[in-house]
Amino acid sequence: MTEKDEAVTEHQPEDSAPGDPDGECGESAAEPENTDVLHRIILSVWGVQSLAVRGETFTVKIGAKCTAGCSMAGLPVTVWDENHEKAAAGNIGGEIWPQTKAVYWAEVEMRAPEDTGAHTWFVDCGAGYFEREHETDPVTFGFRVSPPLDSEVTIKVVDQYNKKPIVKANIMLGLQRAVTDESGLVKLKTAGGEQKVYAEKEDYRLHEAVADITGNTEITIEMVYAPLM
């Protein structure tokens, strides 16, 4: 049971020597004396939720690192949608992300579009903000937008023959995922209407069905035990 449209991020934070914590692009202790050294800003995006609700706000974390170790504090960053319209903006902070040496970051809030389905947005930065010239490239991230999650669905998974609850079955309802508890139960918030539901568990046949969700709904799934011989 897979979902190909998971959120995608590029250029994950890397380790490097940090620069000075002021707002300008300063010399780091490890920076070569050669003033002709190339300075490139590497952008990264993480903390992207795979599913956003139409019209509601969500946040992502944006990181920036100079390959020569400069401080990125104050760097302006902008989020653009697929139509090249501005979706959000902010400034990189003065703190370095834990367990990295030079990834400065900021949390930026934006609003999900009204169009449901998959979206790919991108982030760029004002590389000319610093006195020293920098090169950079934009970075993309993906997410999906759903209608309002106004229904709660309770799913119970049992063995078809002995009716005992199946623990740790993987459930997928629409774009929502969960794992059943000790009682074979899982509760999910989702949008109303027809939704595909899958149940997967080792030694059982994959269960696939379509559920009509109307308000709060209860679903019982009976899985067939069929271990591989």
N, C-alpha and C positions, 0 to 999 in steps of 0.2 A: 504494500500500500504506500504509494509515493505521491507527492505533490510537486510537480515540476515548476510551479510558479512561485516557489518560495522567494522571500526577499533575498536580493543579491547585493553584496557590497564588494568594493574593490579596494586595493591598496590598504590592507590592514596595517595598523601601527607597527613600526619597526624600531629597533633600538639604535641610538646614536648618542654622541656626547651632547648635552644640553648647552644652550647659549646663555647670554646674559639675560636676566629677567626684566630688563627695561623694555619700553615700547619700541625702541629702534632695533635694527638688525645689528647686534653687537658682535664683537669677536669672541669666540669661545676659547677656552684654555687649550683645546685640542686642535684649533683651526691652524692650518699652515700659514706661514708668513706670506706666501705668494698671493698677492692681491688679485691675480687673474683667475683664481680658482672659481669654478662654476658653482653658483648657488642655485639650487632647485628646491622648490617647495613641493613636498609630497602630501597630497590630501588623502584623507581616509574618512569613511563613514561607518559607524557601527551602532548597535542598539536600535536597529530598525525593526519595528514590529511587522510581522508578515501580513497582518490583517488590520486595516484601519476602517473605522466606521464613517460612512458618508457624512461630510459636513462637520465632523468632530475634530478636535485638535489632537495631535500626537507629537512626539519629540524624537529627534535623532541626535546622536553625538557626532561632531565633526572634529577631526584631528588635523593638525598641520605640523610638518617637520621640515626643517631646512637641512639639506644634505651636508652643509658645512657647519652645522651646529648652532645657527643663530636662534635667538629667542623669537618666537612667533606671537608673543603677547600683543594684542590689539589688532591683529590682522583681520580685515573685513572679509566675511564669507557670505555668499549668496546662494540660495537654493532656487533653482529654476524648474518649471514643469516641462512636459514634453512639447508644449507650444511656445517655449522660450519666454514664458511670463513669470515674473518674480513670485515665488511662493513664500519665501521667508528670507531673513537676513540677520546677521549677528556679528560678533567680534570674538576672536579666539582669546581665551583667558590667559592668565599668567601662570597657571599651574600645569605641571606635567602629569600625564596619565600614569597611574601606578604601574610598575614593572616595565616601564619604558624609560629611556634616557632623554628623549628629546621630542616627544609627541605632545605638543600643547593642544588644548581642546576646548570646546564649548558645547553646551546643550542648546539646541535651537528648536523652537516650537513652530509648528505649521498646521494648516488646516487641510484635512483630506478633501479631495475634489468631490463634486456631485456625481461624476460618472463612475459607476461601479466597474469592477474588473481590474486587470493588471495595469500598473503604471510604472514608468521608469523616469525618474527625475535626476537632475545632476547638480553638483556643487562646484562653484569656482571661487576664486579669491582675488582680492585686489593686490596683486603682486607688486604694483608700483607704490604701495603704502610705505615700504622701507626705502631708506636712502640708497642702500646698495641694491643693484639690479638683481632680480630673481626671475627664473623661469618656472613655469608650472603648467599643469594640464588639469582639466576638470575631472571629476570622479562621479560615477553614476551609482544609484541605488534603486532597488525595486521594491514594490509592495503591492498589495491588492486592497481594493475598497469594496466593502459590503454595505448593503442596506442596514438600517438600524437593527441591533440585536435585541429585539423586543419579545422574544419567546425563550422560555426555559424548557429544555428537553431533558428528561430523565431516561437513561437507557440502562436496561438490565440485560446482562448476557448470561445465559445458562447453557448447560449441556443438553442437547436435544433428547437424550435418552433418559438420563437420571435426574434432570432438572436442577442439578447442583450449580451454584454460581461459578462462573469462570473468572478467576482472578488474573489481573495484569493482561487482559485482552486489549489490544490496540484498537481504538475507535476513531473513526473519522466521519464527521457529520458536516457536509459542505466543505468549508475550509477550516473547521475547528477540529482539533485533535485532543485526545485524552486517553487515559489508561484506567481500566476498571479497578475498583477497590476490593477489599476483602469480601464484600457482599456482592461482587459482580456488577456494581453500579457505577455510573458516571453521570454528572449533570453538566450540561453545556448551554451557554447562551448563544442564540442564533437568530437569523431572520426568519420570518414566516414564509410559507410557500413550500414547494417541492424541493427536497434536499436529498442528495445521495448519501447513503449511510453505509459504511464498511466496518466490518469487524474482522480482526486478524489475531490468531493465536497459534503458536507452535503445536503441531499434531492435530490441528483442526482445519477443516475446509474454510477457505475465504468466504465470508458472508457479504453479499452485496445486495442492496435493495434501495427503493425510493420511498421516502417518508413524506407525508403531507403534514407540514407543521402548521398548526393553528393554535396560537396562544401557548399555554403550558401543555406539553405533550409527554406522554409516557410510551416508550417503545420497549418491547421485549424481543431479544434476538436469541434464537436457539441455534447453536452451532453444532455441526456434525463432527464427531471424533473420527479422524481418519489418519492415523499415524503412518508415516512412510515405512514400508517393509524393507 
